[in-house]
């Protein structure tokens, strides 16, 4: 499944899916802040697990939107 990337200013959020034991999936968001020479990365996980990759990716995309929406410049 393809990762989905969103950008806001210096921030890039990448939503992806991680398979878990038992056939479930968890959405994950990697938030990168590009300040020229220095790149900061923070990882966020969706709290709930999902039965499908598609559902987990939708949860990760929603989380990415929330994270970027809270960023103030």
C-alpha positions as CSV (number, residue, x, y, z in Angstrom):
1,X,0.0,0.0,0.0
2,X,1.3,3.5,-1.0
3,X,2.2,6.0,1.7
4,X,0.4,9.3,1.6
5,X,2.3,12.6,2.1
6,X,0.9,16.0,3.2
7,X,2.9,19.2,3.6
8,X,2.3,22.4,5.6
9,X,5.1,24.9,5.6
10,X,8.3,23.3,6.9
11,X,6.4,20.1,8.0
12,X,5.8,16.9,6.1
13,X,3.5,14.3,7.4
14,X,3.6,10.8,5.9
15,X,0.8,8.4,6.6
16,X,1.6,4.7,6.3
17,X,0.4,1.3,7.6
18,X,2.2,-1.2,9.8
19,X,1.2,-4.8,9.9
20,X,0.7,-6.3,13.4
21,X,0.6,-9.9,14.7
22,X,-2.8,-11.5,14.3
23,X,-3.6,-10.0,10.9
24,X,-4.4,-6.5,12.1
25,X,-2.9,-3.2,11.1
26,X,-2.0,0.1,12.7
27,X,-1.8,3.5,11.0
28,X,1.4,5.4,11.6
29,X,2.3,9.0,10.8
30,X,5.9,10.3,10.5
31,X,6.1,14.0,11.0
32,X,9.3,15.7,9.6
33,X,10.4,19.3,10.2
34,X,12.9,20.6,7.7
35,X,15.0,23.4,9.1
36,X,17.7,23.5,6.4
37,X,20.6,21.4,7.7
38,X,18.6,19.8,10.5
39,X,15.7,17.4,10.0
40,X,13.5,16.5,13.0
41,X,11.3,13.4,12.8
42,X,8.5,12.4,15.2
43,X,6.4,9.2,14.9
44,X,2.8,9.1,15.9
45,X,0.6,5.9,16.0
46,X,-3.1,5.6,15.7
47,X,-4.4,4.2,19.0
48,X,-6.8,1.7,17.6
49,X,-5.9,-1.3,15.4
50,X,-7.7,-2.0,12.1
51,X,-8.8,-5.2,10.4
52,X,-7.7,-4.0,7.0
53,X,-4.8,-2.0,5.5
54,X,-7.2,0.4,3.9
55,X,-8.9,1.2,7.2
56,X,-5.6,1.7,8.9
57,X,-4.4,4.0,6.2
58,X,-7.6,6.1,6.5
59,X,-7.0,6.4,10.2
60,X,-3.4,7.4,9.6
61,X,-4.5,10.1,7.1
62,X,-7.0,11.5,9.6
63,X,-4.3,11.6,12.2
64,X,-1.9,13.4,9.8
65,X,-4.6,16.0,9.1
66,X,-5.2,16.6,12.8
67,X,-1.4,16.9,13.5
68,X,-0.8,19.4,10.7
69,X,-4.0,21.3,11.6
70,X,-2.6,21.9,15.1
71,X,0.7,23.4,13.9
72,X,1.0,27.1,14.2
73,X,3.6,29.2,12.6
